[in-house]
Amino acid sequence: MEIIFYTKNVKLTSELEAYAREKVSKLEKYLKNIDIQETKIELTEYTAQRKGNKFVAEVDVILPKGSLRASEATTDIHASIDMVIPKLKKEIAKYKGKWEKQRREGRKR
């Protein structure tokens, strides 16, 4: 799986990159029969006078028949990465269910 990182107001250290890469690469087992074209991870820190959620992690998985996207904002960058993974798992389940249903219905005809 090719993973591309984008950052805004966040210094991408090797530890942070390895952490995000490890978490997102675990999603590959749920998409084992689907060709993943590209995975984008965007990490952003809001530094203005914003209170509360400062770090945002957005993950975009590009697939042949669409894309899956999830975003989470917390006060810790690692927590944002951790919390975006379950959202992507739900998106993967919806994606797989949708295409499997169409494949089954197509066979009945």
N, CA, C and O of each residue as an XYZ file, in Angstrom:
436
protein
N       0.852     -1.170      0.000
C       0.000      0.000      0.000
C       0.896      1.230      0.000
O       1.763      1.389      0.859
N       0.672      2.078     -0.963
C       1.419      3.339     -1.056
C       0.724      4.383     -0.183
O      -0.467      4.648     -0.342
N       1.489      4.972      0.742
C       0.934      5.968      1.649
C       1.638      7.291      1.413
O       2.866      7.372      1.442
N       0.843      8.331      1.178
C       1.368      9.675      0.945
C       0.955     10.544      2.124
O      -0.212     10.552      2.518
N       1.911     11.274      2.684
C       1.650     12.133      3.836
C       1.589     13.591      3.410
O       2.396     14.061      2.608
N       0.605     14.294      3.970
C       0.488     15.739      3.826
C       0.403     16.317      5.238
O      -0.315     15.786      6.085
N       1.122     17.384      5.485
C       1.064     17.994      6.808
C       0.858     19.495      6.681
O       1.256     20.120      5.697
N       0.230     20.048      7.694
C       0.042     21.491      7.760
C       0.230     21.890      9.216
O      -0.543     21.481     10.083
N       1.241     22.675      9.478
C       1.608     23.132     10.818
C       2.010     21.990     11.743
O       1.981     22.148     12.964
N       2.382     20.846     11.184
C       2.840     19.702     11.959
C       4.166     19.251     11.365
O       4.293     19.086     10.151
N       5.145     19.055     12.228
C       6.429     18.524     11.757
C       6.312     17.006     11.714
O       6.037     16.366     12.729
N       6.523     16.439     10.537
C       6.398     14.998     10.349
C       7.709     14.333     10.743
O       8.635     14.242      9.938
N       7.781     13.872     11.982
C       8.972     13.175     12.448
C       8.912     11.726     11.983
O       7.854     11.234     11.590
N      10.031     11.064     12.029
C      10.066      9.664     11.602
C       9.211      8.793     12.525
O       8.612      7.816     12.076
N       9.153      9.147     13.820
C       8.333      8.384     14.754
C       6.840      8.551     14.437
O       6.086      7.578     14.442
N       6.428      9.782     14.164
C       5.029     10.037     13.840
C       4.644      9.361     12.526
O       3.559      8.792     12.412
N       5.522      9.422     11.551
C       5.257      8.771     10.275
C       5.145      7.261     10.445
O       4.243      6.639      9.883
N       6.046      6.671     11.211
C       6.006      5.226     11.446
C       4.734      4.826     12.186
O       4.131      3.796     11.883
N       4.328      5.641     13.158
C       3.112      5.370     13.930
C       1.882      5.384     13.021
O       1.066      4.464     13.062
N       1.753      6.421     12.208
C       0.603      6.535     11.305
C       0.634      5.431     10.254
O      -0.402      4.854      9.927
N       1.804      5.141      9.732
C       1.940      4.093      8.722
C       1.530      2.734      9.289
O       0.864      1.950      8.613
N       1.929      2.461     10.529
C       1.581      1.193     11.172
C       0.078      1.066     11.368
O      -0.495      0.011     11.094
N      -0.564      2.126     11.839
C      -2.000      2.092     12.099
C      -2.801      1.938     10.806
O      -3.740      1.144     10.748
N      -2.440      2.684      9.784
C      -3.200      2.655      8.530
C      -2.935      1.367      7.755
O      -3.829      0.864      7.075
N      -1.732      0.832      7.847
C      -1.440     -0.393      7.111
C      -2.225     -1.589      7.655
O      -2.385     -2.587      6.953
N      -2.717     -1.502      8.897
C      -3.556     -2.571      9.440
C      -4.885     -2.680      8.702
O      -5.527     -3.730      8.733
N      -5.299     -1.610      8.042
C      -6.546     -1.636      7.276
C      -6.428     -2.499      6.027
O      -7.435     -2.907      5.449
N      -5.208     -2.772      5.618
C      -4.985     -3.534      4.392
C      -5.581     -4.942      4.481
O      -6.002     -5.501      3.469
N      -5.616     -5.513      5.686
C      -6.163     -6.865      5.822
C      -7.667     -6.904      5.564
O      -8.204     -7.942      5.179
N      -8.348     -5.775      5.774
C      -9.785     -5.720      5.495
C     -10.056     -5.523      4.004
O     -11.162     -5.784      3.531
N      -9.054     -5.068      3.272
C      -9.197     -4.825      1.834
C      -8.300     -5.766      1.033
O      -7.743     -5.363      0.012
N      -8.153     -7.012      1.480
C      -7.179     -7.907      0.871
C      -7.501     -8.280     -0.569
O      -6.577     -8.551     -1.337
N      -8.762     -8.308     -0.969
C      -9.124     -8.666     -2.341
C      -9.404     -7.445     -3.212
O      -9.836     -7.583     -4.357
N      -9.158     -6.254     -2.674
C      -9.446     -5.018     -3.393
C      -8.140     -4.287     -3.648
O      -7.306     -4.158     -2.752
N      -7.966     -3.813     -4.862
C      -6.751     -3.102     -5.241
C      -6.794     -1.678     -4.684
O      -7.618     -0.866     -5.102
N      -5.909     -1.386     -3.748
C      -5.820     -0.043     -3.184
C      -4.894      0.770     -4.072
O      -3.713      0.447     -4.199
N      -5.414      1.811     -4.682
C      -4.606      2.601     -5.590
C      -3.693      3.569     -4.855
O      -2.533      3.741     -5.229
N      -4.213      4.199     -3.815
C      -3.428      5.213     -3.111
C      -4.056      5.485     -1.751
O      -5.273      5.392     -1.591
N      -3.228      5.818     -0.781
C      -3.715      6.195      0.541
C      -3.058      7.516      0.916
O      -1.836      7.653      0.866
N      -3.882      8.479      1.291
C      -3.381      9.796      1.682
C      -3.690     10.028      3.152
O      -4.808      9.786      3.606
N      -2.695     10.496      3.891
C      -2.882     10.857      5.292
C      -2.542     12.331      5.429
O      -1.437     12.757      5.092
N      -3.494     13.101      5.921
C      -3.277     14.533      6.118
C      -3.344     14.828      7.607
O      -4.341     14.538      8.268
N      -2.274     15.405      8.122
C      -2.194     15.764      9.536
C      -2.116     17.277      9.634
O      -1.252     17.899      9.016
N      -3.022     17.874     10.414
C      -3.117     19.323     10.509
C      -3.189     19.729     11.973
O      -3.823     19.063     12.791
N      -2.525     20.834     12.284
C      -2.655     21.434     13.604
C      -3.194     22.837     13.426
O      -2.655     23.630     12.654
N      -4.266     23.138     14.150
C      -4.819     24.483     14.128
C      -4.184     25.274     15.260
O      -4.302     24.902     16.428
N      -3.518     26.355     14.917
C      -2.778     27.117     15.915
C      -3.438     28.444     16.255
O      -2.910     29.190     17.079
N      -4.549     28.755     15.661
C      -5.235     30.020     15.938
C      -5.840     29.972     17.341
O      -5.486     29.105     18.140
N      -6.713     30.859     17.628
C      -7.303     30.949     18.951
C      -8.428     29.934     19.127
O      -9.450     30.234     19.744
N      -8.248     28.800     18.615
C      -9.255     27.750     18.668
C      -9.035     26.914     19.927
O      -7.913     26.491     20.207
N     -10.077     26.682     20.666
C      -9.972     25.900     21.890
C     -10.426     24.475     21.620
O     -11.260     24.234     20.746
N      -9.878     23.544     22.368
C     -10.317     22.159     22.245
C      -9.557     21.405     21.178
O      -8.336     21.268     21.257
N     -10.270     20.916     20.180
C      -9.686     20.056     19.156
C      -8.706     20.827     18.282
O      -9.094     21.701     17.507
N      -7.449     20.489     18.421
C      -6.420     21.194     17.673
C      -5.803     20.352     16.570
O      -5.395     20.897     15.544
N      -5.725     19.052     16.749
C      -5.076     18.190     15.765
C      -6.115     17.412     14.980
O      -7.024     16.812     15.554
N      -5.973     17.426     13.663
C      -6.911     16.726     12.787
C      -6.135     15.712     11.953
O      -5.106     16.035     11.360
N      -6.641     14.486     11.918
C      -6.088     13.439     11.068
C      -7.160     13.051     10.061
O      -8.263     12.656     10.437
N      -6.829     13.167      8.780
C      -7.741     12.769      7.707
C      -7.062     11.689      6.884
O      -5.907     11.836      6.485
N      -7.778     10.611      6.633
C      -7.245      9.518      5.831
C      -8.177      9.323      4.652
O      -9.394      9.234      4.815
N      -7.598      9.258      3.468
C      -8.348      9.090      2.230
C      -7.776      7.878      1.502
O      -6.608      7.882      1.113
N      -8.592      6.838      1.316
C      -8.168      5.619      0.636
C      -8.851      5.604     -0.724
O     -10.078      5.565     -0.815
N      -8.035      5.636     -1.787
C      -8.554      5.640     -3.153
C      -8.637      4.197     -3.648
O      -7.636      3.480     -3.673
N      -9.845      3.780     -4.040
C     -10.100      2.430     -4.517
C     -10.582      2.489     -5.965
O     -10.929      3.566     -6.450
N     -10.610      1.355     -6.661
C     -11.027      1.380     -8.065
C     -12.436      1.927     -8.291
O     -12.677      2.617     -9.282
N     -13.358      1.630     -7.394
C     -14.742      2.059     -7.600
C     -15.168      3.085     -6.571
O     -16.313      3.064     -6.120
N     -14.283      3.973     -6.193
C     -14.644      5.005     -5.235
C     -13.513      5.307     -4.274
O     -12.375      4.884     -4.476
N     -13.837      6.032     -3.246
C     -12.837      6.347     -2.239
C     -13.491      6.331     -0.862
O     -14.697      6.534     -0.722
N     -12.669      6.087      0.140
C     -13.117      6.061      1.520
C     -12.396      7.177      2.248
O     -11.189      7.352      2.084
N     -13.125      7.928      3.047
C     -12.523      9.071      3.725
C     -13.049      9.145      5.149
O     -14.242      8.974      5.403
N     -12.125      9.407      6.074
C     -12.504      9.586      7.471
C     -11.624     10.667      8.073
O     -10.472     10.842      7.677
N     -12.186     11.395      9.044
C     -11.484     12.494      9.678
C     -11.809     12.504     11.160
O     -12.922     12.169     11.565
N     -10.826     12.893     11.970
C     -11.033     12.983     13.408
C     -10.177     14.106     13.968
O      -9.029     14.291     13.564
N     -10.754     14.860     14.911
C     -10.048     15.978     15.532
C     -10.026     15.785     17.044
O     -11.068     15.571     17.663
N      -8.831     15.863     17.639
C      -8.668     15.758     19.089
C      -7.558     16.708     19.522
O      -7.013     17.467     18.721
N      -7.242     16.645     20.803
C      -6.176     17.496     21.329
C      -4.809     16.844     21.226
O      -3.806     17.469     21.571
N      -4.741     15.586     20.754
C      -3.474     14.868     20.603
C      -3.422     14.248     19.212
O      -4.389     13.632     18.764
N      -2.299     14.411     18.537
C      -2.171     13.906     17.160
C      -2.253     12.383     17.117
O      -2.834     11.825     16.186
N      -1.686     11.710     18.099
C      -1.732     10.248     18.125
C      -3.156      9.751     18.370
O      -3.578      8.751     17.790
N      -3.876     10.439     19.212
C      -5.272     10.069     19.472
C      -6.128     10.274     18.222
O      -7.034      9.485     17.955
N      -5.846     11.319     17.465
C      -6.591     11.559     16.225
C      -6.377     10.418     15.246
O      -7.314      9.963     14.592
N      -5.131      9.959     15.150
C      -4.827      8.843     14.249
C      -5.525      7.579     14.730
O      -6.091      6.831     13.933
N      -5.481      7.341     16.056
C      -6.125      6.151     16.611
C      -7.629      6.156     16.382
O      -8.211      5.111     16.088
N      -8.261      7.303     16.510
C      -9.710      7.375     16.420
C     -10.234      7.371     14.988
O     -11.417      7.106     14.773
N      -9.388      7.658     14.009
C      -9.842      7.659     12.621
C      -9.915      6.226     12.065
O     -10.649      5.974     11.110
N      -9.167      5.298     12.650
C      -9.132      3.918     12.152
C     -10.493      3.221     12.269
O     -10.925      2.612     11.290
N     -11.196      3.275     13.417
C     -12.526      2.644     13.468
C     -13.523      3.239     12.480
O     -14.381      2.528     11.958
N     -13.414      4.526     12.225
C     -14.298      5.146     11.235
C     -14.035      4.576      9.846
O     -14.967      4.329      9.081
N     -12.763      4.369      9.527
C     -12.436      3.784      8.231
C     -12.889      2.338      8.141
O     -13.290      1.887      7.069
N     -12.834      1.603      9.239
C     -13.314      0.224      9.226
C     -14.803      0.180      8.886
O     -15.243     -0.701      8.146
N     -15.575      1.116      9.415
C     -17.001      1.184      9.084
C     -17.200      1.511      7.610
O     -18.069      0.936      6.956
N     -16.396      2.435      7.086
C     -16.482      2.787      5.669
C     -16.141      1.583      4.788
O     -16.784      1.356      3.763
N     -15.135      0.823      5.188
C     -14.732     -0.371      4.435
C     -15.870     -1.386      4.435
O     -16.166     -1.981      3.399
N     -16.509     -1.589      5.581
C     -17.622     -2.542      5.660
C     -18.773     -2.121      4.746
O     -19.368     -2.964      4.075
N     -19.088     -0.835      4.716
C     -20.146     -0.340      3.829
C     -19.764     -0.539      2.365
O     -20.587     -0.965      1.554
N     -18.514     -0.230      2.033
C     -18.030     -0.360      0.660
C     -18.117     -1.808      0.204
O     -18.645     -2.097     -0.870
N     -17.599     -2.716      1.021
C     -17.610     -4.124      0.641
C     -19.025     -4.670      0.556
O     -19.329     -5.448     -0.348
N     -19.895     -4.279      1.479
C     -21.276     -4.741      1.447
C     -22.010     -4.275      0.212
O     -22.783     -5.025     -0.384
N     -21.769     -3.052     -0.165
C     -22.431     -2.475     -1.336
C     -22.040     -3.222     -2.609
O     -22.904     -3.572     -3.413
N     -20.730     -3.469     -2.795
C     -20.287     -4.109     -4.022
C     -20.587     -5.600     -4.031
O     -20.850     -6.167     -5.092
N     -20.553     -6.242     -2.874
C     -20.907     -7.660     -2.826
C     -22.393     -7.850     -3.120
O     -22.770     -8.813     -3.788
N     -23.244     -6.943     -2.630
C     -24.675     -7.021     -2.899
C     -24.946     -6.873     -4.389
O     -25.757     -7.608     -4.952
N     -24.272     -5.926     -5.026
C     -24.463     -5.742     -6.463
C     -23.970     -6.948     -7.241
O     -24.570     -7.328     -8.246
N     -22.882     -7.551     -6.784
C     -22.353     -8.732     -7.469
C     -23.330     -9.903     -7.337
O     -23.560    -10.629     -8.304
N     -23.905    -10.089     -6.143
C     -24.877    -11.169     -5.940
C     -26.109    -10.955     -6.788
O     -26.586    -11.891     -7.429
N     -26.639     -9.739     -6.807
C     -27.842     -9.463     -7.583
C     -27.584     -9.597     -9.076
O     -28.482     -9.969     -9.831
N     -26.377     -9.300     -9.500
C     -26.025     -9.431    -10.902
C     -25.993    -10.881    -11.339
O     -26.303    -11.187    -12.490
N     -25.626    -11.774    -10.443
C     -25.573    -13.197    -10.756
C     -26.962    -13.810    -10.889
O     -27.137    -14.789    -11.615
N     -27.946    -13.250    -10.199
C     -29.305    -13.794    -10.237
C     -29.975    -13.573    -11.588
O     -30.878    -14.319    -11.967
N     -29.552    -12.592    -12.283
C     -30.208    -12.255    -13.556
C     -29.887    -13.194    -14.644
O     -30.370    -13.029    -15.764
